[in-house]
Amino acid sequence: MNPRNEVERSLLACAVMDPTVIDMYGARINHRDWWRPQHAALWAKLRELRDDARYANLDQGWFDVVVGEAFTWGEAVSGGAYVAALPQSAPSPEAAGYYVARLTKASLRQNALDLLARTAEQIKDGADPDAALAAFDAASAELTHRDAIDRPDWVRIGTTAAEVYDLTHDMQRDPGALARLVVRSPWPGLDDRIGGGFRPGQVTILAGRPATGKTAAAMQIAATVADTGKGVGVFSMEMARADLTLREFARTGMIRLDGLLRADLSRQEWTAMTGALDQMDRRPMWVDDSPALHVVELRRRARKLAGIAAAADAPLGLLVVDYMQLATARNSRSESREQEVATISRALLAIAKELRVPVVALAQMNRSIEERAAPKPRMADLRESGQIEQDAQNIIFTHRDMDEPDEEIRQLVVAKARAGQPGDVEMRWHGRFQLMEQAGAKPTDSRPKPREVDRWQGGE
């Protein structure tokens, strides 16, 4: 006998004996979860019966009502006699949760196999692969989001208010509570502007004109998070992994970038490089430098990384995408570039929510900013900005005033902060170390403690 059939009979037996089973699990199971159509029809009928005002509060006598109605439902539910005999299939209604878990797991397995077969058949029949994979990704995401339907549709505001009150109270009593809720940046001034830090499930846009330090700033954020023990993933679609890592050596070890590029380092810098290697080796940070990733593939790789990070005992804490306009999302030739970027923006937000991590996405700016009398960046300067402005929790620009003679003076311009206060954060840029520091902050020696250099590597 088919084991799915027995699981379905057992769950239905619980439901005909105890109406609270319908109250608890009715919305969690849909018609696609059932193996036998008659069982799906019976579950639907039980939900309709429970929604009937005459039986909404009925506990005693529920079984008699169900059996009486079942004889009118006929063969669509396998008949009244079949329904009346169901209680023999389950030991107790308390076991309903166990059978729900088994049913949904079996359903997920079968639906996944069906989806794979359907997608393969579409591609064999000549469908556009990108479109077929995009449809596959959307359908698979729906299959794996079973937790969403466990959430209540309506929650009293007083219940939520009590939760927020307790959370606020805990954060004031325990200074570390906020740090556990948000992901901090290296710069307290920025954290203050955006409501304490980057929050899980949200997207932050980091934009800027070329040579303003936006990639270096993003990597500095990533390293700060990784140094707390949280996993970090970097999609580097613009810069090769080795080039990105070379710049990380410069900042982590406070080593001249030009010396690294020419392999012309002093004895002290070689010692610092060895220490930086140790520190970078301890960081749970992963880099994917594949170019022009489709958002479907980007999402798949982000999910895979979440598993890799968890296995490394460093739960994923941040994703960086450098930069978002280099990703692709076009499913038809008729889509405009603005529509494609809007799809990319929505996909990044979906990834942030699905994996419950902050996403920092770098973005391009329009060249028109250089033609303004006061070229301070604003949200409209984002290239193909419409959907990006809507989806982002924070929008931050790296900015350098070209009229300022001191090339180290920079700003982080917070143009949007839903949980904070827009404004500017004064910074200093140390280009030879690829380091961004908050102006006025107490300087720290960020150079790692080096191990003993076993062998002289050259230089002066």
N, C-alpha and C positions, 0 to 999 in steps of 0.2 A: 504493500500500500504506500502511496506517495506520502512522504513525511510532511510536506507542506500542507497536504489535505488534513492531516491529523492536528497540526498546529492550528490551522484555521478553525477546525471544529472545536478545539479546546477553548480558543479565545471567544468564539461565538457562544459557547456554553456559559462562560463567565458572564457574558453580556446579557443573556436571557435570564440569568439568575439574579443579577445585581445591576440596576440601572446606573449606578455611579461609575461603572466601567465605561459606559457611553460618555458620561460627563467628563471623565478623565482622559480618555483616549480617542474619543470620536473624531476630533479634527486632525489627529495625528496620522490616521490611516486613510488613504484614498483608494479609489477603485482600481488603480494600477497595482496595488500591493497584493491583491488577492489572486490565487491560482485558479480557483473555481469561480466562474461568473455568478453562480447561485449564491455563493458565500458573500461576494461583493454586493449583490442585490439585497441580501438579508441584512448586512451591516447598514446599508443605506436606509432600509425600512426601519431598523431599530433607531437610527438617528432621527428620522422623521417622527417616529412615535414619541421619542423623548422630547422633541421640540413642541409637540402638541400640548397646548395649555392644560388639557385635561389630565395629562400624565407627567407634567414637568416636575412635580414634587412627589410623585408616587413612589413609594418604596415597597410597602407591603402590597402583595397582590400583583406585582409587576410581571412575574412569570405567567400567571393566568391570562393577563391582558395580551402578552406577546403571543401565546399559543392561540388564543381566540382570533387574533388578527391574522396569524400565519395561515390559517385555513382559508382566509379570503385572498391572501397573496398568491396562493397556488404554487404551480411548478416553477415559477420564477425564483422561489426560494427553496425549491425541492419539496414543497408541501408541508402542511401543518404537522403531520405525524413525524417528519424528519426533525422539525424544530423542537417538538415536544420531547424527543429522545436525546437531544443534545446534552443535557446536564450529566448524562452518563460519561461524557468525554472529558470532564475536568474535575479535579478533586475539590477545588474551592475557588470562588471569585477572587480571592487574594492572590491567586497565581496569574492574574491577568497581565501584570507587568512583564512577567517572564515570557508569556506567549506573544505579547506585542513586540518585544525585543527580537525574538526568533523570527516572527513574521516579517518585520521590516528589514532584517538582515538578509533573509532569503530573497525578499523582493528587490533589494538593492543589487544583489548579485545578478539576478535574472535581468533586471532592467539595464544594468551595465553591459551585460553580454549582448542584449538586444540592440543597445545603442552602438556598440562597437561594430556589430554585423551590419547595421543599417548604414553607418558612416562608410564602411568599406564598400558596400554595394553602391552607394552614391558616387564614390570616387571611380569605381570600376565602370559605372555608366557614363562617365565623362563630366561629372560635376566639377566645378572649380574647386581645387583642393583647399584654398584658403577659406572659401565660403563654407565648405563642408566641415572643416576643422573648427571654424568659428561657431557653427551650429552645434557641433559636438561639445565644445567647451561650455556653451550656454546650458545645454541639456545636462551635462555631467555636473555642473555647478548646482543645478536644481536638485539633482539626485542626492548630492552630498550635503545639502543644507537642511537636513531633517531637524536639526536643533532649532531652526527658526520657527517651525510650526509648534514647538513645545512652549513657546513664549505666549503669555496671555495677550489677547487682543486689546483688552481694556484694563487699565490699572488705575485705581483711585489715586488722585494726586497726593492725598495725604500719606499713602504708602510710600510713594517716591520721595515725598518731602522728608519723611522720617529717615529714609536711606541716605539722602543728601546731608541731612543734619548730622547723622552719625559719622559719615565720612569726613565732613568738615571738622567735627569735634576731634576725631582721631588724628587728623592732620595737624591740628593746632597743638595737641598734646604730644605728638610724636613727629619731630621735624623730618624724620626719614620716611614718613608715610607718603608725602607728596612725591618724593624721589622714586618710590615704588610704583606710583600711579603714572608718572610721566617719564619721558626720556629726556634727560638734560642735554643741553648744548655745552660747548666749552666756555660760553660767555654768559655770565649772570645777567648782564644788561639785556641780552636778547631773550633769555628765559622770562624775565620780568615783563617784557613786551608781549609775549605770546601766551601768557597765562601759566607760567611755570615750566614749560618745556613742550616737547612734542608728544602728542597723545595717541595711544593705539587706535587704529581704525580711521585715522585721518591722514590727509595728504597736505604736505607743505611744499610750496613751489619756491625754489631758489633760482633766481634769474639774474642776469647781468650781461653787459656788453663784454666782448672778448677782452682778456687780460685784466679783468677786475678781481680775479681770485675766486670765482664761484666754485670751480671744481676743487680747489685746495680747501675752501671752506667746508664743502660737503664731506671731503675725506677727513677733515679734522673733526667734524661732528661724528662721523662713522667710527673713528679711532677712539674718541671719548666714550662712546657707547660700548665698544668692544672691550675697552679696558675695565669696564664694570663687570665683565663676565657674560654679557648678553651677546647672542649671535648677531652678526651684521652681514647682509648681502649687498654687494655693489654690482649693478649692471652697468658696465663701462662700455657703452656702444661707440664712444668717440675716441677714447685713448686706449692703446694696447695695455695689457696687464703689466708688462715689464716696465713701460714708461710710467704708469701710475705708481708702481712699487718703488721706482727710483725716486720719485718725489716724496713718497712716504719715508724713505730713508733720510732724505734731507730734513724733513720736519721732525721726525722722531729722534734722530740723532743730532739735530742742529748742525748739519753738515752742509757746506756750500753746494748748491745744486750744480753750478758750473764745474766745480771740481769733480763731482760725481759723473757728469756727462762726459768729461774728458779723461776720467780715471786718473786724476792728478790730485791725490789727497796727501795731507801731512800725516805724520805718525799719530798725532792726537786724533785726527779725523778717522783714521783706520780703527783706532781703539773705539771711538764713538760709534762707528759703523757696526762693529762687532756687538756692542751693547744694544744697538737698535735692532740688529737681527734677532737677538734673544727676545726683545720685547715684542717684536712683530710676530715671532713664532708662537708666542703665548696668546695672541689675540684670536678670538673665534670670529675671524673675518674671512669671507669668501668673495672672490671676484670672478665675474663672468664677462669676458670682453667680446662676446659674439656680436657682430654688427647687425643693425637693422632688424632686430627681433620683432616678429609679429606678436601682438598682445596675447594671443592664444598661447604661444610658446613661452612668452615671458611669465604668464600666469602659471603655466605648468612647472617651469623651472623654479619659481618662487615657492610653490608647494613642496617641490622636492627638497629645496634648501631647508625649509622648515623642519622636515624630517631629519636631514643631516645634522642640523644644529641641535635638535633635541637629543639625537643619539650621542652627540659630543658633550652633553650635559651643559649646553649653552643655549637655552631657548631663544628663538629668534626675537630680536628686540628692535630691529630697524632694517628697512630696505632703502637703498639709494639708487636712483635711476638717472644716469648721465648720458645723454639728456633725452627728455621725453619726445621731442620732435624727430629724433632719429629712429624711434620705434615705428612700426607699421601696423595698420589696422584695416586696410582697404579690402573690402569684400566684393566690390564691383567697380568697374571702370568708370561708372557714372558718378561716383562719390567725389566731392570736392576735397581739397586738402584741409579746409576748415572742418568739414564733417569727419574726416579721418582723425584729426587731432582731438576733436570732441569725443570720439570713440575711445581714443587712447586715454584721455583724462578720466572718463567714466570707468575704464578698465582698471586704472591705478587705484581709484577709490574702492572698487569692488575687491581688489587684492588686499588693500589695507583692512577692510572690514572682515574679509574672510579669514585672514591670518591674524587679525587683531594686533597689528603692528603699525607704527607710524611709517609713512613713506615720504621720503624727501626726493622730489623730482626736480632736476635742473631743467631750465627752459631757456629758449632763445628770446631775444628782444628785437623789436622792429628797429631798423636803421633810422627811422624818422626822429628818434630821440635826439640824434646829433644835430638836427636842423633847428631845434627849439632854442629860444634865447636862454631859457633856464632848463638845462637838460637833466633835471632830477627825475629819476624814473617814477612811473606810476603804472597802475594796473593795465591801462589801455595800451601800454607799450609792449605787453607780451604778444608775441607773434601768434596769430590764430587764437586770440585770448578768450573769446566768449564763454565756452564751456569750462575752461580752466578757472576763470574767475569764480564761477558758481561752485565748482567741486572742491576747491582748495580751502582748507581751514586757515592756513596762513600763506601770505605771499610776501616774500622777502627778496630785496634786490641788493646785490653787491654794487657799490657805487664809488666812483672816483671822480672828483671835480677836476676837470682838465685845466681849470684856471688856477688851481692850487699848486704852488711850486714844490711843495714837499710831496714827493711821490708816495711816501709811506702812509699818508693820511687817507683813510677810506671810511666808508659808512656802510652799515647794514640798514637799509631803508625798509621798515616794516610797513607795507602798504595796506595789508589786511591781516587782522587777528581777531577771529570770532570770539576767542576767550580772553583777549587781552586788550591792549591799547596801542594802536598804530603810532609810529614815531621813528626816530633815528637812534641808532647806536653807534657812537664814535669808535672807530677801530684804527689799528695801525697794521700795515702790511709789510712783512719782511720777506721780500721776494726771493732772496738767495736761499732762505730756509723753507719757502712755501708755507709760511706761518702767518696766521691772522690772530692778532691779539686785541683785546678790548682796551681802548685808550683809558689811561688812568687806573687800570687794574694793577694790583701788586704783581710785579714780574716774578715769574717762577722759573727755576731751572728745570726744564722739561726733558733734559738730556738723560737717557736711561743710564743706570749704573752699569758700566761695562765689565765684562769678564776679562780675564787676562788674555792678551793676544799671544797666541802660541808662536806665531811666526811673523816676522816683519814682512809687510806687503808692498813696500816701496814708498816713494815719495821723498820728501826732504829729510 
